[in-house]
Structure formats: C-alpha cells, structure tokens
C-alpha cells in the first residue's frame, strides 16, 4: 500500500496509549471483533486525548456492543469517543486504569 512509506520513517508518530488501554485494544483485535486496520491512526490519536481510565472504560464498553447492528465499527467508536469528550470527564475517569500486567500473554 502507499501508506507503507510513512510507516517506515524513523519518526515514531504513534500516539502513546496507556498500556492498560493498549491491552484492551489488543484484546479487541485478537478477538477479531475489529481488524487492527479498521482503527486508523486518527482514531488512536483521538482515543489518546482522553484520560487513560476514560479510554480504558470506553474500549471495554465498545467490546461489549452488539456488532451485528453496527455497520461502521470505526465510526461508532469515534462517536463514542466524541460523546465522551463532550460529556467531559468525571472523577473516576481521572483514576489510574487498572493494571493489566500478567493478564495478557506477551505474544
């Protein structure tokens, strides 16, 4: 694909997600609910603008959806993130997300 040229540059444009959030995303991709390619860089960037615990809970909530009724998973997820940003973060959102160490095998 044409995007490969960008991916190989030394600059690392990857926004950093909290590792608990990242592991939730990894589970999502592993379960084949969503293909990794469906969530582009923009979505990850948008997710990384939320406090880690808010992002963590959002991915968990997303994983629990009934995907038979969702045509665009990426669009749906973006909608969830934007709604969250609009609602604003409450107390619990600013807590540190749960440690996910040891619950996932490092493949």
PAVEXDO-163572 format. One record per atom (N, C-alpha, C): residue number from 1; residue in three letters; x, y, z. Coordinates in steps of 0.2 Angstrom, whole numbers, plus 2048, in hexadecimal, padded with zeros to 3 digits. Example, Ala and Ser with C-alpha at 12.3 -4.5 7.8 and 13.67 -1.06 7.14 Angstrom:
PAVEXDO-163572
+-----+-----+-----+-----+-----+
:   n : res :  c1 :  c2 :  c3 :
+-----+-----+-----+-----+-----+
:   1 : ALA : 842 : 7E4 : 827 :
:   1 : ALA : 83E : 7EA : 827 :
:   1 : ALA : 842 : 7F0 : 827 :
:   2 : SER : 840 : 7F5 : 823 :
:   2 : SER : 844 : 7FB : 824 :
:   2 : SER : 840 : 800 : 827 :
+-----+-----+-----+-----+-----+
***
This chain:
PAVEXDO-163572
+-----+-----+-----+-----+-----+
:   n : res :  c1 :  c2 :  c3 :
+-----+-----+-----+-----+-----+
:   1 : UNK : 804 : 7FA : 800 :
:   1 : UNK : 800 : 800 : 800 :
:   1 : UNK : 804 : 806 : 800 :
:   2 : UNK : 801 : 80C : 7FF :
:   2 : UNK : 805 : 812 : 7FE :
:   2 : UNK : 807 : 815 : 805 :
:   3 : UNK : 803 : 812 : 80A :
:   3 : UNK : 805 : 815 : 811 :
:   3 : UNK : 80B : 812 : 814 :
:   4 : UNK : 80E : 80D : 811 :
:   4 : UNK : 814 : 80A : 814 :
:   4 : UNK : 81A : 80E : 814 :
:   5 : UNK : 81A : 813 : 80F :
:   5 : UNK : 820 : 817 : 80F :
:   5 : UNK : 820 : 81B : 816 :
:   6 : UNK : 81B : 81E : 818 :
:   6 : UNK : 81A : 821 : 81E :
:   6 : UNK : 81C : 81D : 824 :
:   7 : UNK : 81A : 817 : 824 :
:   7 : UNK : 81A : 813 : 82A :
:   7 : UNK : 822 : 811 : 82B :
:   8 : UNK : 826 : 811 : 826 :
:   8 : UNK : 82D : 80F : 827 :
:   8 : UNK : 831 : 815 : 829 :
:   9 : UNK : 82F : 81B : 82A :
:   9 : UNK : 833 : 821 : 82B :
:   9 : UNK : 835 : 820 : 833 :
:  10 : UNK : 83B : 823 : 834 :
:  10 : UNK : 83E : 822 : 83B :
:  10 : UNK : 83A : 826 : 840 :
:  11 : UNK : 836 : 82B : 83E :
:  11 : UNK : 832 : 82E : 843 :
:  11 : UNK : 82C : 82A : 845 :
:  12 : UNK : 82B : 82A : 84B :
:  12 : UNK : 826 : 825 : 84E :
:  12 : UNK : 81F : 829 : 84F :
:  13 : UNK : 81B : 82A : 84A :
:  13 : UNK : 815 : 82E : 84B :
:  13 : UNK : 810 : 82B : 850 :
:  14 : UNK : 811 : 825 : 852 :
:  14 : UNK : 80C : 821 : 856 :
:  14 : UNK : 80A : 825 : 85C :
:  15 : UNK : 804 : 827 : 85E :
:  15 : UNK : 802 : 82A : 864 :
:  15 : UNK : 803 : 825 : 869 :
:  16 : UNK : 805 : 827 : 86F :
:  16 : UNK : 806 : 822 : 874 :
:  16 : UNK : 7FF : 821 : 878 :
:  17 : UNK : 7FD : 81B : 879 :
:  17 : UNK : 7F7 : 819 : 87D :
:  17 : UNK : 7FA : 816 : 883 :
:  18 : UNK : 7F6 : 817 : 888 :
:  18 : UNK : 7F8 : 813 : 88E :
:  18 : UNK : 7F8 : 80C : 88D :
:  19 : UNK : 7FC : 808 : 890 :
:  19 : UNK : 7FD : 801 : 88E :
:  19 : UNK : 7F7 : 7FD : 890 :
:  20 : UNK : 7F3 : 7FF : 895 :
:  20 : UNK : 7EC : 7FC : 896 :
:  20 : UNK : 7E7 : 7FD : 891 :
:  21 : UNK : 7E8 : 803 : 88E :
:  21 : UNK : 7E3 : 804 : 888 :
:  21 : UNK : 7E5 : 800 : 882 :
:  22 : UNK : 7EC : 800 : 881 :
:  22 : UNK : 7EF : 7FC : 87C :
:  22 : UNK : 7ED : 7F5 : 87C :
:  23 : UNK : 7ED : 7F2 : 882 :
:  23 : UNK : 7EC : 7EB : 883 :
:  23 : UNK : 7E4 : 7EA : 881 :
:  24 : UNK : 7E0 : 7EF : 883 :
:  24 : UNK : 7D9 : 7EE : 882 :
:  24 : UNK : 7D8 : 7EE : 87A :
:  25 : UNK : 7DC : 7F2 : 877 :
:  25 : UNK : 7DB : 7F3 : 86F :
:  25 : UNK : 7DE : 7EC : 86C :
:  26 : UNK : 7E3 : 7EA : 86F :
:  26 : UNK : 7E6 : 7E3 : 86D :
:  26 : UNK : 7E1 : 7DE : 86D :
:  27 : UNK : 7DD : 7DE : 873 :
:  27 : UNK : 7D8 : 7D8 : 874 :
:  27 : UNK : 7D3 : 7D9 : 86E :
:  28 : UNK : 7D1 : 7DF : 86D :
:  28 : UNK : 7CC : 7E1 : 868 :
:  28 : UNK : 7CE : 7DE : 861 :
:  29 : UNK : 7D5 : 7DF : 85F :
:  29 : UNK : 7D7 : 7DD : 859 :
:  29 : UNK : 7D8 : 7D5 : 859 :
:  30 : UNK : 7DA : 7D2 : 85E :
:  30 : UNK : 7DB : 7CB : 85F :
:  30 : UNK : 7D5 : 7C7 : 85E :
:  31 : UNK : 7D0 : 7CA : 861 :
:  31 : UNK : 7C9 : 7C7 : 861 :
:  31 : UNK : 7C6 : 7C8 : 85A :
:  32 : UNK : 7C9 : 7CB : 855 :
:  32 : UNK : 7C7 : 7CC : 84F :
:  32 : UNK : 7C0 : 7D0 : 84E :
:  33 : UNK : 7BE : 7D3 : 853 :
:  33 : UNK : 7B8 : 7D7 : 853 :
:  33 : UNK : 7BA : 7DD : 84E :
:  34 : UNK : 7C0 : 7DF : 84F :
:  34 : UNK : 7C2 : 7E5 : 84A :
:  34 : UNK : 7C9 : 7E3 : 848 :
:  35 : UNK : 7CA : 7E4 : 841 :
:  35 : UNK : 7D1 : 7E4 : 83E :
:  35 : UNK : 7D5 : 7EA : 840 :
:  36 : UNK : 7DB : 7E8 : 842 :
:  36 : UNK : 7E0 : 7EE : 844 :
:  36 : UNK : 7DF : 7F3 : 83E :
:  37 : UNK : 7DF : 7F1 : 838 :
:  37 : UNK : 7DF : 7F6 : 833 :
:  37 : UNK : 7D9 : 7FB : 833 :
:  38 : UNK : 7D3 : 7F9 : 836 :
:  38 : UNK : 7CD : 7FD : 836 :
:  38 : UNK : 7CE : 803 : 83B :
:  39 : UNK : 7D3 : 802 : 83F :
:  39 : UNK : 7D4 : 808 : 844 :
:  39 : UNK : 7DA : 80C : 841 :
:  40 : UNK : 7D9 : 811 : 83E :
:  40 : UNK : 7DF : 814 : 83B :
:  40 : UNK : 7E2 : 819 : 840 :
:  41 : UNK : 7E8 : 81C : 83E :
:  41 : UNK : 7EC : 820 : 843 :
:  41 : UNK : 7E7 : 826 : 846 :
:  42 : UNK : 7E3 : 829 : 842 :
:  42 : UNK : 7DF : 82E : 845 :
:  42 : UNK : 7DA : 82C : 84B :
:  43 : UNK : 7D8 : 826 : 84A :
:  43 : UNK : 7D4 : 823 : 850 :
:  43 : UNK : 7D8 : 822 : 856 :
:  44 : UNK : 7DE : 81F : 855 :
:  44 : UNK : 7E3 : 81E : 85B :
:  44 : UNK : 7E4 : 825 : 85E :
:  45 : UNK : 7E6 : 82A : 85A :
:  45 : UNK : 7E7 : 831 : 85C :
:  45 : UNK : 7E2 : 834 : 860 :
:  46 : UNK : 7DC : 833 : 85D :
:  46 : UNK : 7D6 : 835 : 861 :
:  46 : UNK : 7D5 : 832 : 868 :
:  47 : UNK : 7D6 : 82C : 868 :
:  47 : UNK : 7D5 : 828 : 86E :
:  47 : UNK : 7DB : 82A : 873 :
:  48 : UNK : 7E1 : 82C : 870 :
:  48 : UNK : 7E6 : 82E : 875 :
:  48 : UNK : 7E5 : 835 : 878 :
:  49 : UNK : 7E0 : 838 : 876 :
:  49 : UNK : 7DF : 83F : 879 :
:  49 : UNK : 7DA : 83E : 87F :
:  50 : UNK : 7D7 : 838 : 880 :
:  50 : UNK : 7D3 : 837 : 886 :
:  50 : UNK : 7D8 : 835 : 88C :
:  51 : UNK : 7D6 : 836 : 892 :
:  51 : UNK : 7DA : 834 : 898 :
:  51 : UNK : 7DA : 82C : 897 :
:  52 : UNK : 7E0 : 829 : 899 :
:  52 : UNK : 7E0 : 822 : 898 :
:  52 : UNK : 7DA : 81D : 89B :
:  53 : UNK : 7D8 : 81F : 8A0 :
:  53 : UNK : 7D2 : 81B : 8A3 :
:  53 : UNK : 7CC : 81C : 89F :
:  54 : UNK : 7CB : 822 : 89C :
:  54 : UNK : 7C5 : 823 : 898 :
:  54 : UNK : 7C6 : 81F : 892 :
:  55 : UNK : 7CC : 81F : 88F :
:  55 : UNK : 7CD : 81B : 889 :
:  55 : UNK : 7CC : 814 : 88A :
:  56 : UNK : 7CF : 812 : 890 :
:  56 : UNK : 7CF : 80B : 891 :
:  56 : UNK : 7C7 : 808 : 892 :
:  57 : UNK : 7C3 : 80C : 895 :
:  57 : UNK : 7BC : 80A : 896 :
:  57 : UNK : 7B8 : 80A : 890 :
:  58 : UNK : 7BA : 80F : 88B :
:  58 : UNK : 7B7 : 810 : 885 :
:  58 : UNK : 7B9 : 80A : 880 :
:  59 : UNK : 7BF : 808 : 880 :
:  59 : UNK : 7C0 : 802 : 87C :
:  59 : UNK : 7BD : 7FC : 87F :
:  60 : UNK : 7BC : 7FB : 886 :
:  60 : UNK : 7B8 : 7F6 : 889 :
:  60 : UNK : 7B1 : 7F6 : 887 :
:  61 : UNK : 7AE : 7FC : 887 :
:  61 : UNK : 7A7 : 7FD : 885 :
:  61 : UNK : 7A6 : 7FB : 87E :
:  62 : UNK : 7AB : 7FD : 87A :
:  62 : UNK : 7AB : 7FC : 873 :
:  62 : UNK : 7AB : 7F4 : 871 :
:  63 : UNK : 7AF : 7F1 : 875 :
:  63 : UNK : 7B0 : 7E9 : 874 :
:  63 : UNK : 7A9 : 7E6 : 876 :
:  64 : UNK : 7A5 : 7E9 : 87A :
:  64 : UNK : 79F : 7E6 : 87C :
:  64 : UNK : 799 : 7E7 : 877 :
:  65 : UNK : 79A : 7EB : 872 :
:  65 : UNK : 794 : 7EC : 86D :
:  65 : UNK : 792 : 7E6 : 869 :
:  66 : UNK : 78C : 7E7 : 867 :
:  66 : UNK : 789 : 7E2 : 862 :
:  66 : UNK : 78B : 7E4 : 85B :
:  67 : UNK : 791 : 7E1 : 859 :
:  67 : UNK : 793 : 7E4 : 852 :
:  67 : UNK : 78F : 7E2 : 84C :
:  68 : UNK : 78A : 7DE : 84D :
:  68 : UNK : 786 : 7DC : 847 :
:  68 : UNK : 782 : 7E2 : 845 :
:  69 : UNK : 781 : 7E7 : 84A :
:  69 : UNK : 77D : 7EC : 848 :
:  69 : UNK : 781 : 7F3 : 846 :
:  70 : UNK : 787 : 7F2 : 846 :
:  70 : UNK : 78C : 7F7 : 845 :
:  70 : UNK : 78F : 7F7 : 83E :
:  71 : UNK : 78E : 7FB : 83A :
:  71 : UNK : 791 : 7FA : 833 :
:  71 : UNK : 798 : 7FD : 833 :
:  72 : UNK : 799 : 803 : 836 :
:  72 : UNK : 7A0 : 805 : 836 :
:  72 : UNK : 7A3 : 805 : 83D :
:  73 : UNK : 7A7 : 800 : 83E :
:  73 : UNK : 7A9 : 800 : 845 :
:  73 : UNK : 7AE : 806 : 847 :
:  74 : UNK : 7B2 : 808 : 842 :
:  74 : UNK : 7B6 : 80D : 843 :
:  74 : UNK : 7B2 : 814 : 844 :
:  75 : UNK : 7AD : 815 : 840 :
:  75 : UNK : 7A9 : 81B : 841 :
:  75 : UNK : 7A5 : 81B : 848 :
:  76 : UNK : 7A3 : 815 : 84A :
:  76 : UNK : 7A0 : 814 : 850 :
:  76 : UNK : 7A4 : 816 : 856 :
:  77 : UNK : 7AA : 813 : 855 :
:  77 : UNK : 7AF : 814 : 85B :
:  77 : UNK : 7B1 : 81C : 85B :
:  78 : UNK : 7B2 : 81F : 856 :
:  78 : UNK : 7B4 : 826 : 855 :
:  78 : UNK : 7AE : 82A : 859 :
:  79 : UNK : 7A8 : 828 : 857 :
:  79 : UNK : 7A2 : 82B : 85A :
:  79 : UNK : 7A2 : 82A : 862 :
:  80 : UNK : 7A4 : 824 : 864 :
:  80 : UNK : 7A4 : 823 : 86B :
:  80 : UNK : 7AA : 828 : 86F :
:  81 : UNK : 7AF : 829 : 86B :
:  81 : UNK : 7B5 : 82D : 86E :
:  81 : UNK : 7B3 : 834 : 86E :
:  82 : UNK : 7AF : 836 : 869 :
:  82 : UNK : 7AD : 83D : 868 :
:  82 : UNK : 7A8 : 83F : 86D :
:  83 : UNK : 7A3 : 83A : 86E :
:  83 : UNK : 79E : 83B : 873 :
:  83 : UNK : 7A1 : 83C : 87A :
:  84 : UNK : 7A6 : 838 : 87B :
:  84 : UNK : 7AA : 838 : 882 :
:  84 : UNK : 7AD : 83E : 883 :
:  85 : UNK : 7B1 : 841 : 87E :
:  85 : UNK : 7B4 : 847 : 87E :
:  85 : UNK : 7AF : 84D : 87F :
:  86 : UNK : 7A9 : 84C : 87C :
:  86 : UNK : 7A4 : 852 : 87D :
:  86 : UNK : 7A1 : 851 : 884 :
:  87 : UNK : 7A0 : 84B : 887 :
:  87 : UNK : 79D : 84B : 88E :
:  87 : UNK : 7A2 : 84D : 893 :
:  88 : UNK : 7A9 : 84D : 891 :
:  88 : UNK : 7AE : 84F : 896 :
:  88 : UNK : 7AF : 849 : 89A :
:  89 : UNK : 7B5 : 849 : 89E :
:  89 : UNK : 7B7 : 844 : 8A2 :
:  89 : UNK : 7B5 : 845 : 8A9 :
:  90 : UNK : 7B3 : 840 : 8AC :
:  90 : UNK : 7B1 : 840 : 8B3 :
:  90 : UNK : 7B6 : 83D : 8B8 :
:  91 : UNK : 7B5 : 83D : 8BE :
:  91 : UNK : 7BA : 83B : 8C3 :
:  91 : UNK : 7BE : 834 : 8C1 :
:  92 : UNK : 7BA : 82F : 8C0 :
:  92 : UNK : 7BD : 828 : 8BF :
:  92 : UNK : 7C1 : 828 : 8B8 :
:  93 : UNK : 7BF : 82D : 8B4 :
:  93 : UNK : 7C3 : 82D : 8AD :
:  93 : UNK : 7CA : 82F : 8AE :
:  94 : UNK : 7CB : 832 : 8B4 :
:  94 : UNK : 7D2 : 835 : 8B5 :
:  94 : UNK : 7D6 : 830 : 8B9 :
:  95 : UNK : 7D3 : 82B : 8BC :
:  95 : UNK : 7D7 : 825 : 8BF :
:  95 : UNK : 7DC : 822 : 8BB :
:  96 : UNK : 7E1 : 81F : 8BD :
:  96 : UNK : 7E5 : 81B : 8B9 :
:  96 : UNK : 7E1 : 815 : 8B7 :
:  97 : UNK : 7E2 : 812 : 8B1 :
:  97 : UNK : 7DE : 80C : 8AF :
:  97 : UNK : 7E1 : 806 : 8B2 :
:  98 : UNK : 7DD : 801 : 8B3 :
:  98 : UNK : 7E0 : 7FB : 8B6 :
:  98 : UNK : 7E6 : 7F8 : 8B3 :
:  99 : UNK : 7EB : 7F6 : 8B7 :
:  99 : UNK : 7F1 : 7F3 : 8B4 :
:  99 : UNK : 7EF : 7EC : 8B0 :
: 100 : UNK : 7F1 : 7EC : 8AA :
: 100 : UNK : 7EF : 7E6 : 8A6 :
: 100 : UNK : 7F5 : 7E1 : 8A6 :
: 101 : UNK : 7FA : 7E2 : 8AA :
: 101 : UNK : 800 : 7DE : 8AA :
: 101 : UNK : 7FF : 7D7 : 8AB :
: 102 : UNK : 802 : 7D2 : 8A7 :
: 102 : UNK : 801 : 7CB : 8A8 :
: 102 : UNK : 7FA : 7C8 : 8A6 :
: 103 : UNK : 7F6 : 7CC : 8A4 :
: 103 : UNK : 7EF : 7C9 : 8A2 :
: 103 : UNK : 7F0 : 7C8 : 89B :
: 104 : UNK : 7F4 : 7CA : 897 :
: 104 : UNK : 7F5 : 7C9 : 890 :
: 104 : UNK : 7FC : 7C6 : 88F :
: 105 : UNK : 7FC : 7C1 : 88B :
: 105 : UNK : 802 : 7BE : 889 :
: 105 : UNK : 805 : 7C3 : 884 :
: 106 : UNK : 80C : 7C4 : 884 :
: 106 : UNK : 80F : 7C8 : 880 :
: 106 : UNK : 811 : 7C4 : 879 :
: 107 : UNK : 80D : 7C5 : 874 :
: 107 : UNK : 80E : 7C1 : 86E :
: 107 : UNK : 812 : 7C5 : 86A :
+-----+-----+-----+-----+-----+
***
